[in-house]
């Protein structure tokens, strides 16, 4: 009989849901500042956006420290193993109830496509939003040495926001395609992955990197 697997630590779950909430707040207020909607007053949107931005930056700093001190960064190392199988599963297999080609363990939490997607978020989207936002906030000083106009900085910040919005929609959709619609969401709330039988027979954990500590 299969037993539940403890996949996500308390900090991972706190980081995930706090980040998600702050990103949604930033997108909502950011698009209000951009003029995309008038569901909140402009002045309020600016104030809330700035506070949420500093909270998110603080959270990212702690998360970066945590990833490197615990070895959790290894979960994001790209691998070609099972990459084609995962792409085929997401493009076709999951719609016809084919078995999942990847086996999660505490040492291998993300499949090959997830690793690439999350790495792009961490190395491209997050820095783009972070840096352009700080430059925009401190434009009075940054304009003296940065070879960009304020409009160009605003464009880069908006580009990062739209990229994050696309990722958020895709992430929310894929969160519902587990062995039950709420399985992945429940795992990210409790930390425990319930046993299920939707994996292909003989699927084994990856062996492309050294084990990652489970503590914290």
Protein Blocks (a to p, Z undefined) as FASTA:
>chain_A
ZZdddfbcfklmmmmmmmmmmmmmmmmmmmmmnopacfbcfklmmmmmmmmmmmmmmmmm
mmmmmmmmnopmmmmgccfehklmmmmmmmmmmmnopacfbdcdfklmbcfklmmmmmmm
mmmmmmmmmmmmmmmmmmmmmmmmpccdfklmmmmmmmmmmmmmmmmmmmmmmmmmcfbf
klmmmmmmnopacddfkbcehiacdfkbccddfeZZ
